[in-house]
């Protein structure tokens, strides 16, 4: 899902003080770039972190951003199928649910499906290989959209966030919660920040 809307980063308190992965501090400044690749931006803004598409930007681009002193947040959709992605053919048809309103080529995923989870592990592996400091996994709020065609609940979403966070943290990558405001209190121990598109 692409967005050019203004967004806000809400930092959540960490339960431990000596973590191997990046812990964004309150007041961290950042820019989200999802409508173009990083090499099309020109001069990057004077912020501390850049949030951009994991797949659309190659390792050299991410490395260049890091060499300029930015923290890198790598975006991908963890809760929806996108028919243009390089791994789109890997998703089993039975795990592809209802279409996302207003987003052509996207459909909700059954995030309980082990094949879906394996694909997300591979995406997190790619984020680690590209040197991402954090991931910004989108579309985790399926419970607000009739369960995506799978009757998925907020408990399913919390379980999925925990899965994503545990795997990302094992790679020393921080994890953001995209939207999903209803489950913030339930995932405080798993995530490191929140991206809220509605504020």
Buried (B, 14 or more C-beta within 10 A) or exposed (E): BEBEEEBEBBBBEBEEEEEEBBBBEEEBEBBBBBEBBBEEBEEBEEBBBBBBBBBBBEEEBBEBBBEEEBBBBBBBBBBBBBEEBEBEEEBEEEBBBBBBEEBEEBBBBBBBBEBBBEBBBEBBEBBBEBBBBBBBBBBBBBBBBEBBBBEBEBEBBBBBBBBBBEBBBEBEBBBBBBBBBEBBEBBBEBBBBBBBBEE
